[in-house]
């Protein structure tokens, strides 16, 4: 596993936030990884293992997740607050632009940031998310997000999470399920719990039911963009993904077989898609494009 340094920054409203900083070439824009709703910086270990050294990789914990502090006001768990947090970190580090890799909620944050500050985006990979969200996926997530869950040990956590999500990753071995669970959960005394503030669920339905989001996606036009979709996804429909592939000038749609919401970057197809995106970013830089 690639080595990293744990670093922190403070949001404008004083919440202490965490990111993993994997060292890499400072002559390139860093790869900035933004996780999904209940996820954290550990999700991007495969990305760091692949690119750290050649690229600086910054993998963040949104407020209320992983190593970031919980927000005392749950109303702040919403995309525009996360975007402000990310911009503050980029400003603090003196980073002019980055290659954004956004999984689910992280992709929503990427699109929202593009609408207000597109120059910060050297390229973007949207992982199983788009301007329209399938209701089936929203209802599935709403059925468990924010609900208390404690497991007696790691084996119980693996068994129960595997039973709940088996149709999302139907080909996973038990070892792969253990890797998955250890990324999303943590020890809490003698128990295993999910590694996020349960209060993030309060704004989930309203965020998932946002009005027309296509202008946010279209704001990425002029940047290299990759859409990564799980073949079995119940959140990003095939027709929406196909339309996304026609809306921008420089876009690639990649479907990862036998995976639901979301691809994890453990799949060869996901990493190959990111390889090609990074090549396109470097080519755009050579041509002097912004």
TILUMBA-249914 format. One record per residue: x, y, z of N, C-alpha, C in turn. Coordinates in nm, 3 decimals, m for minus. Layout:
<sites>
SITE     nxx     nyy     nzz    caxx    cayy    cazz     cxx     cyy     czz
SITE       X       Y       Z       X       Y       Z       X       Y       Z
...
</sites>
This chain:
<sites>
SITE     nxx     nyy     nzz    caxx    cayy    cazz     cxx     cyy     czz
SITE   0.084  m0.119   0.000   0.000   0.000   0.000   0.088   0.125   0.000
SITE   0.052   0.222  m0.083   0.128   0.346  m0.089   0.122   0.418   0.045
SITE   0.231   0.483   0.081   0.236   0.556   0.208   0.179   0.696   0.190
SITE   0.128   0.751   0.300   0.067   0.883   0.296   0.097   0.957   0.426
SITE   0.069   1.086   0.425   0.075   1.168   0.544  m0.065   1.216   0.577
SITE  m0.106   1.200   0.701  m0.235   1.253   0.745  m0.222   1.404   0.765
SITE  m0.307   1.480   0.699  m0.305   1.625   0.712  m0.446   1.676   0.739
SITE  m0.452   1.802   0.785  m0.580   1.858   0.827  m0.592   2.002   0.781
SITE  m0.715   2.046   0.766  m0.742   2.188   0.746  m0.872   2.221   0.816
SITE  m0.895   2.348   0.841  m1.016   2.393   0.908  m1.110   2.459   0.808
SITE  m1.236   2.420   0.815  m1.336   2.483   0.730  m1.359   2.627   0.774
SITE  m1.431   2.703   0.692  m1.460   2.842   0.726  m1.538   2.854   0.855
SITE  m1.616   2.751   0.889  m1.693   2.755   1.014  m1.628   2.674   1.125
SITE  m1.501   2.641   1.109  m1.423   2.587   1.219  m1.428   2.437   1.239
SITE  m1.473   2.360   1.139  m1.473   2.215   1.151  m1.338   2.161   1.103
SITE  m1.274   2.078   1.185  m1.144   2.022   1.151  m1.163   1.907   1.053
SITE  m1.098   1.918   0.937  m1.118   1.822   0.828  m0.986   1.753   0.794
SITE  m0.997   1.631   0.746  m0.880   1.545   0.726  m0.865   1.505   0.579
SITE  m0.739   1.487   0.539  m0.712   1.425   0.410  m0.584   1.344   0.417
SITE  m0.576   1.245   0.332  m0.453   1.172   0.311  m0.376   1.238   0.197
SITE  m0.250   1.264   0.220  m0.166   1.328   0.120  m0.057   1.229   0.078
SITE  m0.071   1.179  m0.045   0.028   1.088  m0.102   0.121   1.170  m0.191
SITE   0.250   1.165  m0.163   0.347   1.248  m0.233   0.355   1.210  m0.380
SITE   0.383   1.312  m0.464   0.397   1.287  m0.606   0.450   1.407  m0.679
SITE   0.456   1.396  m0.809   0.510   1.499  m0.898   0.433   1.629  m0.883
SITE   0.501   1.736  m0.840   0.433   1.865  m0.820   0.424   1.945  m0.950
SITE   0.479   1.892  m1.060   0.466   1.961  m1.188   0.336   1.928  m1.259
SITE   0.258   1.839  m1.199   0.128   1.802  m1.254   0.020   1.843  m1.155
SITE  m0.101   1.863  m1.201  m0.209   1.886  m1.105  m0.229   1.760  m1.022
SITE  m0.257   1.773  m0.894  m0.280   1.653  m0.813  m0.411   1.584  m0.851
SITE  m0.420   1.458  m0.814  m0.546   1.385  m0.825  m0.620   1.406  m0.694
SITE  m0.735   1.467  m0.701  m0.814   1.498  m0.582  m0.933   1.404  m0.575
SITE  m0.936   1.319  m0.473  m1.037   1.215  m0.461  m1.141   1.253  m0.357
SITE  m1.268   1.250  m0.399  m1.379   1.290  m0.312  m1.475   1.171  m0.301
SITE  m1.497   1.121  m0.179  m1.575   0.999  m0.163  m1.726   1.021  m0.167
SITE  m1.797   0.908  m0.161  m1.942   0.909  m0.163  m2.004   0.940  m0.028
SITE  m2.136   0.928  m0.022  m2.216   0.975   0.092  m2.165   0.928   0.226
SITE  m2.143   0.799   0.243  m2.104   0.745   0.373  m1.959   0.698   0.374
SITE  m1.885   0.735   0.274  m1.753   0.677   0.255  m1.643   0.773   0.298
SITE  m1.518   0.735   0.278  m1.407   0.811   0.332  m1.284   0.794   0.244
SITE  m1.173   0.852   0.289  m1.050   0.854   0.210  m0.996   0.716   0.179
SITE  m1.029   0.617   0.259  m0.976   0.482   0.237  m1.026   0.421   0.105
SITE  m1.139   0.470   0.056  m1.193   0.418  m0.069  m1.096   0.431  m0.186
SITE  m1.004   0.525  m0.177  m0.919   0.556  m0.291  m0.778   0.497  m0.277
SITE  m0.764   0.400  m0.190  m0.635   0.331  m0.178  m0.588   0.272  m0.311
SITE  m0.678   0.212  m0.392  m0.630   0.161  m0.521  m0.579   0.270  m0.614
SITE  m0.639   0.389  m0.607  m0.593   0.501  m0.688  m0.453   0.544  m0.644
SITE  m0.434   0.556  m0.513  m0.303   0.595  m0.462  m0.197   0.489  m0.494
SITE  m0.235   0.362  m0.480  m0.139   0.255  m0.509  m0.093   0.261  m0.655
SITE  m0.182   0.303  m0.743  m0.150   0.308  m0.885  m0.067   0.431  m0.921
SITE  m0.100   0.547  m0.862  m0.046   0.673  m0.917   0.047   0.749  m0.824
SITE   0.043   0.723  m0.694   0.128   0.801  m0.603   0.274   0.789  m0.645
SITE   0.343   0.900  m0.638   0.481   0.908  m0.686   0.484   0.979  m0.819
SITE   0.414   0.925  m0.919   0.402   0.994  m1.047   0.307   1.113  m1.035
SITE   0.205   1.097  m0.951   0.108   1.203  m0.927   0.092   1.222  m0.776
SITE   0.074   1.344  m0.734   0.031   1.366  m0.597  m0.116   1.327  m0.587
SITE  m0.151   1.249  m0.487  m0.289   1.206  m0.467  m0.337   1.259  m0.333
SITE  m0.446   1.333  m0.336  m0.507   1.388  m0.215  m0.645   1.325  m0.201
SITE  m0.664   1.250  m0.095  m0.790   1.179  m0.072  m0.854   1.235   0.054
SITE  m0.970   1.297   0.040  m1.026   1.373   0.152  m1.137   1.296   0.224
SITE  m1.157   1.334   0.349  m1.275   1.294   0.424  m1.366   1.416   0.433
SITE  m1.484   1.407   0.375  m1.581   1.514   0.392  m1.618   1.527   0.540
SITE  m1.665   1.642   0.580  m1.703   1.661   0.721  m1.801   1.551   0.763
SITE  m1.778   1.498   0.883  m1.863   1.392   0.935  m1.825   1.252   0.892
SITE  m1.711   1.238   0.824  m1.667   1.107   0.778  m1.520   1.084   0.814
SITE  m1.486   0.957   0.834  m1.346   0.920   0.853  m1.277   1.002   0.960
SITE  m1.163   1.062   0.922  m1.085   1.140   1.017  m1.129   1.284   1.032
SITE  m1.235   1.326   0.964  m1.287   1.462   0.978  m1.387   1.468   1.094
SITE  m1.393   1.584   1.157  m1.483   1.601   1.271  m1.629   1.600   1.228
SITE  m1.716   1.559   1.320  m1.859   1.570   1.297  m1.900   1.717   1.304
SITE  m1.999   1.753   1.227  m2.049   1.890   1.229  m2.155   1.903   1.338
SITE  m2.143   2.000   1.429  m2.246   2.015   1.532  m2.382   2.056   1.476
SITE  m2.384   2.106   1.354  m2.509   2.144   1.289  m2.530   2.054   1.168
SITE  m2.612   1.949   1.178  m2.630   1.856   1.068  m2.684   1.919   0.941
SITE  m2.742   2.038   0.951  m2.792   2.107   0.831  m2.680   2.140   0.734
SITE  m2.556   2.137   0.782  m2.442   2.168   0.696  m2.395   2.049   0.612
SITE  m2.455   1.934   0.632  m2.419   1.819   0.551  m2.488   1.828   0.415
SITE  m2.432   1.910   0.328  m2.491   1.930   0.196  m2.382   1.970   0.097
SITE  m2.405   1.946  m0.033  m2.298   1.962  m0.132  m2.232   2.099  m0.136
SITE  m2.307   2.207  m0.126  m2.244   2.338  m0.140  m2.150   2.369  m0.023
SITE  m2.179   2.313   0.095  m2.087   2.329   0.207  m1.960   2.248   0.182
SITE  m1.977   2.126   0.131  m1.859   2.044   0.099  m1.772   2.113  m0.006
SITE  m1.835   2.174  m0.105  m1.760   2.244  m0.209  m1.679   2.358  m0.149
SITE  m1.740   2.434  m0.058  m1.668   2.543   0.007  m1.549   2.489   0.087
SITE  m1.568   2.375   0.152  m1.458   2.313   0.227  m1.343   2.275   0.133
SITE  m1.378   2.215   0.019  m1.275   2.172  m0.076  m1.199   2.292  m0.132
SITE  m1.270   2.397  m0.168  m1.204   2.516  m0.222  m1.111   2.578  m0.118
SITE  m1.152   2.578   0.007  m1.065   2.633   0.112  m0.937   2.552   0.124
SITE  m0.948   2.420   0.116  m0.829   2.337   0.121  m0.737   2.364   0.003
SITE  m0.794   2.372  m0.118  m0.712   2.399  m0.237  m0.643   2.534  m0.224
SITE  m0.713   2.634  m0.176  m0.653   2.766  m0.158  m0.541   2.760  m0.054
SITE  m0.565   2.690   0.054  m0.465   2.680   0.160  m0.338   2.612   0.111
SITE  m0.354   2.513   0.021  m0.239   2.441  m0.032  m0.178   2.508  m0.155
SITE  m0.241   2.614  m0.204  m0.190   2.682  m0.322  m0.205   2.600  m0.448
SITE  m0.310   2.520  m0.456  m0.334   2.434  m0.572  m0.428   2.506  m0.668
SITE  m0.380   2.535  m0.787  m0.459   2.609  m0.885  m0.567   2.522  m0.948
SITE  m0.532   2.395  m0.978  m0.628   2.305  m1.038  m0.591   2.162  m1.002
SITE  m0.686   2.073  m1.023  m0.666   1.932  m0.987  m0.749   1.845  m1.080
SITE  m0.712   1.718  m1.084  m0.794   1.618  m1.152  m0.889   1.561  m1.048
SITE  m1.016   1.592  m1.063  m1.116   1.552  m0.964  m1.165   1.411  m0.994
SITE  m1.160   1.326  m0.893  m1.216   1.191  m0.901  m1.325   1.184  m0.795
SITE  m1.449   1.193  m0.839  m1.561   1.202  m0.746  m1.652   1.083  m0.755
SITE  m1.665   1.011  m0.644  m1.755   0.896  m0.637  m1.891   0.940  m0.584
SITE  m1.996   0.918  m0.660  m2.133   0.945  m0.616  m2.144   1.089  m0.564
SITE  m2.164   1.110  m0.434  m2.170   1.246  m0.379  m2.047   1.326  m0.418
SITE  m1.931   1.263  m0.424  m1.810   1.333  m0.465  m1.819   1.384  m0.608
SITE  m1.892   1.312  m0.694  m1.915   1.359  m0.830  m2.011   1.476  m0.834
SITE  m2.111   1.473  m0.746  m2.203   1.588  m0.736  m2.125   1.712  m0.693
SITE  m2.036   1.696  m0.596  m1.953   1.809  m0.553  m1.866   1.860  m0.668
SITE  m1.814   1.770  m0.748  m1.731   1.809  m0.862  m1.810   1.891  m0.961
SITE  m1.931   1.846  m0.994  m2.015   1.922  m1.086  m2.054   2.058  m1.029
SITE  m2.087   2.062  m0.901  m2.125   2.188  m0.838  m2.008   2.286  m0.838
SITE  m1.889   2.235  m0.813  m1.771   2.322  m0.814  m1.745   2.374  m0.955
SITE  m1.767   2.290  m1.056  m1.744   2.332  m1.194  m1.834   2.449  m1.232
SITE  m1.955   2.451  m1.181  m2.047   2.559  m1.216  m1.997   2.694  m1.167
SITE  m1.929   2.694  m1.052  m1.882   2.821  m0.996  m1.736   2.851  m1.019
SITE  m1.654   2.748  m1.044  m1.509   2.770  m1.053  m1.446   2.663  m1.141
SITE  m1.486   2.657  m1.267  m1.441   2.552  m1.358  m1.291   2.551  m1.376
SITE  m1.226   2.666  m1.360  m1.081   2.673  m1.382  m1.004   2.585  m1.284
SITE  m1.067   2.544  m1.174  m0.998   2.458  m1.077  m0.994   2.313  m1.123
SITE  m1.065   2.279  m1.229  m1.077   2.140  m1.271  m0.994   2.116  m1.397
SITE  m0.885   2.040  m1.381  m0.802   2.002  m1.496  m0.863   1.885  m1.571
SITE  m0.942   1.806  m1.504  m1.011   1.692  m1.561  m1.099   1.634  m1.452
SITE  m1.196   1.552  m1.492  m1.288   1.499  m1.393  m1.331   1.358  m1.429
SITE  m1.335   1.271  m1.328  m1.397   1.140  m1.341  m1.516   1.137  m1.247
SITE  m1.635   1.115  m1.303  m1.758   1.104  m1.224  m1.791   0.956  m1.209
SITE  m1.783   0.907  m1.087  m1.796   0.765  m1.060  m1.940   0.731  m1.023
SITE  m2.014   0.680  m1.121  m2.150   0.630  m1.103  m2.246   0.736  m1.050
SITE  m2.240   0.853  m1.110  m2.328   0.962  m1.072  m2.348   1.052  m1.193
SITE  m2.463   1.116  m1.197  m2.492   1.206  m1.307  m2.596   1.309  m1.266
SITE  m2.645   1.386  m1.362  m2.741   1.492  m1.331  m2.881   1.440  m1.301
SITE  m2.907   1.312  m1.329  m3.034   1.250  m1.292  m3.004   1.122  m1.215
SITE  m3.078   1.103  m1.105  m3.053   0.988  m1.018  m3.176   0.899  m1.018
SITE  m3.154   0.770  m1.039  m3.265   0.675  m1.040  m3.326   0.663  m0.901
SITE  m3.458   0.663  m0.897  m3.528   0.657  m0.769  m3.502   0.526  m0.696
SITE  m3.484   0.418  m0.771  m3.461   0.288  m0.706  m3.337   0.293  m0.617
SITE  m3.232   0.357  m0.664  m3.110   0.367  m0.585  m3.128   0.455  m0.463
SITE  m3.201   0.565  m0.480  m3.228   0.655  m0.368  m3.304   0.581  m0.258
SITE  m3.405   0.506  m0.297  m3.485   0.434  m0.199  m3.404   0.325  m0.130
SITE  m3.317   0.260  m0.204  m3.232   0.157  m0.143  m3.141   0.219  m0.038
SITE  m3.075   0.329  m0.073  m2.983   0.393   0.020  m3.058   0.449   0.141
SITE  m3.175   0.509   0.116  m3.255   0.565   0.225  m3.297   0.458   0.326
SITE  m3.301   0.332   0.282  m3.342   0.224   0.370  m3.241   0.190   0.477
SITE  m3.114   0.235   0.460  m3.014   0.200   0.562  m2.929   0.318   0.609
SITE  m2.917   0.424   0.531  m2.827   0.532   0.571  m2.877   0.600   0.698
SITE  m2.785   0.627   0.787  m2.818   0.697   0.910  m2.875   0.610   1.020
SITE  m2.891   0.481   0.997  m2.946   0.391   1.097  m2.834   0.325   1.177
SITE  m2.852   0.323   1.305  m2.751   0.267   1.394  m2.724   0.120   1.360
SITE  m2.596   0.086   1.353  m2.558  m0.053   1.329  m2.429  m0.081   1.406
SITE  m2.433  m0.185   1.486  m2.314  m0.229   1.559  m2.294  m0.378   1.537
SITE  m2.170  m0.412   1.510  m2.137  m0.552   1.485  m2.042  m0.598   1.594
SITE  m2.057  m0.722   1.635  m1.977  m0.773   1.747  m1.830  m0.783   1.713
SITE  m1.800  m0.808   1.584  m1.661  m0.824   1.541  m1.656  m0.807   1.389
SITE  m1.536  m0.813   1.334  m1.521  m0.793   1.190  m1.590  m0.903   1.110
SITE  m1.588  m1.026   1.158  m1.653  m1.134   1.084  m1.804  m1.111   1.073
SITE  m1.866  m1.066   1.181  m2.010  m1.038   1.175  m2.038  m0.922   1.080
SITE  m1.954  m0.819   1.086  m1.973  m0.705   0.996  m1.963  m0.751   0.851
SITE  m1.864  m0.832   0.820  m1.848  m0.881   0.682  m1.970  m0.962   0.639
SITE  m2.014  m1.053   0.726  m2.129  m1.138   0.691  m2.253  m1.055   0.661
SITE  m2.282  m0.957   0.746  m2.407  m0.882   0.731  m2.400  m0.782   0.615
SITE  m2.286  m0.719   0.598  m2.273  m0.624   0.488  m2.270  m0.698   0.355
SITE  m2.208  m0.814   0.353  m2.206  m0.897   0.233  m2.348  m0.940   0.197
SITE  m2.429  m0.977   0.297  m2.566  m1.020   0.271  m2.650  m0.905   0.216
SITE  m2.626  m0.784   0.266  m2.704  m0.668   0.223  m2.665  m0.619   0.086
SITE  m2.538  m0.634   0.050  m2.486  m0.575  m0.074  m2.441  m0.676  m0.178
SITE  m2.477  m0.802  m0.157  m2.428  m0.906  m0.246  m2.463  m0.885  m0.392
SITE  m2.579  m0.822  m0.419  m2.618  m0.801  m0.559  m2.543  m0.685  m0.623
SITE  m2.476  m0.603  m0.542  m2.397  m0.493  m0.596  m2.261  m0.543  m0.647
SITE  m2.204  m0.637  m0.573  m2.075  m0.696  m0.612  m2.091  m0.848  m0.614
SITE  m2.163  m0.901  m0.710  m2.198  m1.044  m0.707  m2.080  m1.139  m0.720
SITE  m1.966  m1.092  m0.768  m1.852  m1.180  m0.789  m1.745  m1.169  m0.681
SITE  m1.771  m1.093  m0.576  m1.670  m1.073  m0.472  m1.644  m1.203  m0.395
SITE  m1.517  m1.226  m0.366  m1.478  m1.331  m0.272  m1.491  m1.276  m0.130
SITE  m1.478  m1.363  m0.031  m1.485  m1.314   0.107  m1.369  m1.218   0.136
SITE  m1.253  m1.245   0.081  m1.139  m1.155   0.103  m1.169  m1.015   0.047
SITE  m1.236  m1.010  m0.067  m1.271  m0.880  m0.124  m1.377  m0.810  m0.039
SITE  m1.471  m0.888   0.017  m1.568  m0.827   0.107  m1.500  m0.774   0.233
SITE  m1.402  m0.845   0.284  m1.331  m0.794   0.402  m1.261  m0.662   0.370
SITE  m1.196  m0.655   0.257  m1.131  m0.530   0.216  m1.234  m0.418   0.207
SITE  m1.348  m0.446   0.147  m1.456  m0.348   0.134  m1.503  m0.300   0.271
SITE  m1.529  m0.392   0.361  m1.584  m0.356   0.492  m1.484  m0.277   0.575
SITE  m1.358  m0.313   0.566  m1.258  m0.241   0.646  m1.236  m0.098   0.593
SITE  m1.278  m0.072   0.471  m1.271   0.065   0.422  m1.386   0.150   0.474
SITE  m1.501   0.090   0.498  m1.620   0.171   0.531  m1.653   0.170   0.680
SITE  m1.587   0.085   0.758  m1.621   0.071   0.900  m1.495   0.089   0.984
SITE  m1.516   0.099   1.115  m1.404   0.114   1.208  m1.440   0.050   1.341
SITE  m1.338   0.029   1.421  m1.359  m0.023   1.556  m1.405   0.088   1.648
SITE  m1.499   0.055   1.736  m1.548   0.149   1.837  m1.559   0.072   1.968
SITE  m1.453   0.076   2.046  m1.448  m0.010   2.163  m1.442  m0.155   2.119
SITE  m1.536  m0.234   2.168  m1.539  m0.376   2.132  m1.625  m0.404   2.010
SITE  m1.682  m0.299   1.950  m1.775  m0.316   1.838  m1.716  m0.261   1.709
SITE  m1.782  m0.294   1.600  m1.751  m0.239   1.468  m1.870  m0.153   1.426
SITE  m1.843  m0.030   1.382  m1.950   0.060   1.338  m1.909   0.123   1.205
SITE  m2.009   0.180   1.137  m1.979   0.253   1.014  m1.906   0.382   1.049
SITE  m1.816   0.424   0.959  m1.726   0.535   0.988  m1.781   0.668   0.936
SITE  m1.900   0.705   0.985  m1.957   0.835   0.948  m2.059   0.878   1.054
SITE  m2.089   1.005   1.055  m2.189   1.062   1.144  m2.328   1.024   1.092
SITE  m2.406   0.956   1.173  m2.538   0.912   1.129  m2.627   1.030   1.089
SITE  m2.593   1.150   1.137  m2.676   1.268   1.108  m2.667   1.312   0.962
SITE  m2.574   1.256   0.885  m2.567   1.296   0.744  m2.693   1.256   0.668
SITE  m2.770   1.163   0.723  m2.891   1.115   0.655  m2.998   1.222   0.646
SITE  m2.992   1.323   0.733  m3.099   1.422   0.739  m3.123   1.495   0.610
SITE  m3.018   1.524   0.534  m3.031   1.600   0.409  m3.027   1.511   0.286
SITE  m3.021   1.380   0.305  m3.000   1.292   0.190  m3.114   1.301   0.089
SITE  m3.236   1.290   0.134  m3.349   1.289   0.041  m3.359   1.419  m0.037
SITE  m3.341   1.533   0.031  m3.353   1.661  m0.039  m3.241   1.679  m0.140
SITE  m3.120   1.635  m0.105  m3.009   1.647  m0.199  m3.030   1.556  m0.320
SITE  m3.085   1.435  m0.296  m3.107   1.341  m0.404  m3.223   1.381  m0.494
SITE  m3.307   1.474  m0.445  m3.423   1.519  m0.522  m3.404   1.661  m0.574
SITE  m3.280   1.701  m0.592  m3.251   1.837  m0.637  m3.313   1.864  m0.774
SITE  m3.346   1.990  m0.804  m3.400   2.023  m0.936  m3.295   2.002  m1.046
SITE  m3.323   2.052  m1.163  m3.240   2.028  m1.282  m3.091   2.047  m1.254
SITE  m3.017   1.938  m1.263  m2.873   1.941  m1.234  m2.791   1.939  m1.363
SITE  m2.856   1.930  m1.477  m2.781   1.925  m1.603  m2.688   2.045  m1.623
SITE  m2.728   2.167  m1.583  m2.634   2.279  m1.599  m2.503   2.259  m1.523
SITE  m2.508   2.190  m1.408  m2.385   2.162  m1.334  m2.295   2.069  m1.414
SITE  m2.353   1.967  m1.471  m2.275   1.875  m1.553  m2.219   1.945  m1.676
SITE  m2.303   2.024  m1.741  m2.260   2.093  m1.863  m2.151   2.194  m1.836
SITE  m2.137   2.238  m1.712  m2.029   2.331  m1.676  m1.891   2.267  m1.691
SITE  m1.886   2.133  m1.699  m1.759   2.065  m1.718  m1.713   2.068  m1.864
SITE  m1.795   2.120  m1.954  m1.758   2.122  m2.094  m1.628   2.199  m2.113
SITE  m1.541   2.145  m2.198  m1.409   2.205  m2.218  m1.301   2.140  m2.135
SITE  m1.340   2.049  m2.047  m1.245   1.973  m1.967  m1.252   1.826  m2.007
SITE  m1.142   1.752  m1.996  m1.150   1.607  m2.017  m1.235   1.545  m1.905
SITE  m1.334   1.467  m1.944  m1.427   1.407  m1.847  m1.443   1.259  m1.877
SITE  m1.445   1.179  m1.773  m1.477   1.037  m1.784  m1.598   1.007  m1.696
SITE  m1.694   0.935  m1.753  m1.809   0.886  m1.678  m1.787   0.738  m1.653
SITE  m1.781   0.701  m1.528  m1.764   0.560  m1.491  m1.899   0.512  m1.437
SITE  m1.949   0.404  m1.498  m2.080   0.353  m1.454  m2.070   0.203  m1.429
SITE  m2.125   0.161  m1.315  m2.138   0.019  m1.289  m2.250  m0.040  m1.372
SITE  m2.224  m0.150  m1.438  m2.326  m0.212  m1.524  m2.455  m0.239  m1.448
SITE  m2.446  m0.272  m1.318  m2.562  m0.307  m1.238  m2.613  m0.190  m1.155
SITE  m2.568  m0.070  m1.185  m2.602   0.047  m1.103  m2.752   0.071  m1.099
SITE  m2.802   0.101  m0.978  m2.941   0.142  m0.962  m2.952   0.292  m0.933
SITE  m2.840   0.364  m0.951  m2.841   0.509  m0.926  m2.818   0.588  m1.054
SITE  m2.727   0.542  m1.139  m2.701   0.606  m1.268  m2.751   0.514  m1.378
SITE  m2.864   0.551  m1.439  m2.922   0.469  m1.543  m2.843   0.475  m1.672
SITE  m2.853   0.369  m1.753  m2.779   0.361  m1.878  m2.816   0.474  m1.973
SITE  m2.944   0.508  m1.980  m2.986   0.613  m2.072  m2.933   0.750  m2.031
SITE  m2.931   0.776  m1.900  m2.874   0.903  m1.853  m2.726   0.909  m1.884
SITE  m2.654   0.799  m1.860  m2.511   0.796  m1.890  m2.485   0.817  m2.038
SITE  m2.568   0.757  m2.122  m2.551   0.774  m2.267  m2.576   0.918  m2.309
SITE  m2.674   0.983  m2.249  m2.696   1.124  m2.279  m2.577   1.208  m2.233
SITE  m2.524   1.177  m2.113  m2.407   1.250  m2.063  m2.292   1.244  m2.163
SITE  m2.279   1.131  m2.230  m2.169   1.113  m2.324  m2.185   1.197  m2.450
SITE  m2.301   1.256  m2.470  m2.325   1.342  m2.587  m2.324   1.490  m2.553
SITE  m2.317   1.524  m2.425  m2.336   1.663  m2.383  m2.206   1.743  m2.379
SITE  m2.092   1.675  m2.375  m1.963   1.744  m2.362  m1.875   1.712  m2.482
SITE  m1.777   1.800  m2.505  m1.690   1.784  m2.622  m1.585   1.675  m2.601
SITE  m1.535   1.658  m2.478  m1.426   1.564  m2.451  m1.469   1.473  m2.337
SITE  m1.540   1.366  m2.370  m1.596   1.280  m2.267  m1.587   1.134  m2.310
SITE  m1.558   1.047  m2.214  m1.558   0.903  m2.238  m1.652   0.838  m2.137
SITE  m1.735   0.748  m2.185  m1.823   0.669  m2.100  m1.767   0.528  m2.090
SITE  m1.747   0.482  m1.967  m1.693   0.348  m1.942  m1.790   0.275  m1.850
SITE  m1.833   0.158  m1.892  m1.920   0.074  m1.811  m1.840  m0.041  m1.753
SITE  m1.844  m0.056  m1.621  m1.770  m0.161  m1.552  m1.862  m0.281  m1.536
SITE  m1.829  m0.396  m1.594  m1.920  m0.511  m1.589  m1.931  m0.571  m1.450
SITE  m2.052  m0.624  m1.423  m2.078  m0.702  m1.302  m2.052  m0.625  m1.173
SITE  m2.079  m0.495  m1.177  m2.062  m0.409  m1.059  m2.181  m0.315  m1.053
SITE  m2.230  m0.290  m0.931  m2.338  m0.194  m0.912  m2.286  m0.059  m0.868
SITE  m2.362   0.006  m0.780  m2.324   0.139  m0.730  m2.242   0.123  m0.603
SITE  m2.110   0.149  m0.608  m2.035   0.210  m0.717  m1.913   0.124  m0.750
SITE  m1.853   0.142  m0.870  m1.719   0.085  m0.891  m1.623   0.134  m0.783
SITE  m1.525   0.050  m0.749  m1.438   0.078  m0.635  m1.294   0.111  m0.673
SITE  m1.261   0.108  m0.802  m1.125   0.125  m0.853  m1.036   0.005  m0.825
SITE  m1.094  m0.101  m0.770  m1.024  m0.229  m0.767  m1.040  m0.302  m0.900
SITE  m1.133  m0.256  m0.984  m1.157  m0.320  m1.113  m1.057  m0.269  m1.217
SITE  m1.001  m0.358  m1.300  m0.908  m0.314  m1.404  m0.969  m0.210  m1.498
SITE  m1.099  m0.225  m1.528  m1.164  m0.130  m1.619  m1.167   0.011  m1.561
SITE  m1.185   0.022  m1.429  m1.189   0.154  m1.364  m1.053   0.223  m1.370
SITE  m0.950   0.148  m1.337  m0.815   0.205  m1.338  m0.773   0.239  m1.480
SITE  m0.807   0.155  m1.577  m0.772   0.184  m1.716  m0.842   0.311  m1.763
SITE  m0.966   0.332  m1.719  m1.038   0.454  m1.754  m0.969   0.576  m1.696
SITE  m0.922   0.565  m1.571  m0.851   0.677  m1.510  m0.716   0.699  m1.577
SITE  m0.649   0.591  m1.617  m0.524   0.604  m1.695  m0.548   0.693  m1.817
SITE  m0.652   0.662  m1.891  m0.679   0.737  m2.015  m0.717   0.881  m1.986
SITE  m0.791   0.903  m1.878  m0.825   1.041  m1.843  m0.699   1.122  m1.811
SITE  m0.609   1.064  m1.734  m0.486   1.136  m1.699  m0.402   1.164  m1.822
SITE  m0.400   1.072  m1.916  m0.329   1.096  m2.042  m0.392   1.215  m2.115
SITE  m0.523   1.222  m2.116  m0.592   1.333  m2.182  m0.564   1.466  m2.112
SITE  m0.555   1.463  m1.979  m0.522   1.584  m1.904  m0.383   1.632  m1.941
SITE  m0.287   1.540  m1.946  m0.150   1.579  m1.981  m0.142   1.630  m2.124
SITE  m0.216   1.567  m2.214  m0.216   1.612  m2.354  m0.276   1.752  m2.365
SITE  m0.382   1.778  m2.291  m0.442   1.913  m2.292  m0.343   2.015  m2.239
SITE  m0.266   1.978  m2.137  m0.166   2.070  m2.083  m0.057   2.100  m2.187
SITE  m0.016   1.997  m2.261   0.087   2.017  m2.362   0.038   2.116  m2.470
SITE  m0.090   2.110  m2.499  m0.148   2.196  m2.601  m0.175   2.337  m2.547
SITE  m0.149   2.355  m2.416  m0.169   2.486  m2.355  m0.314   2.518  m2.323
SITE  m0.399   2.413  m2.319  m0.537   2.438  m2.283  m0.547   2.463  m2.134
SITE  m0.647   2.543  m2.091  m0.658   2.574  m1.946  m0.702   2.453  m1.867
</sites>
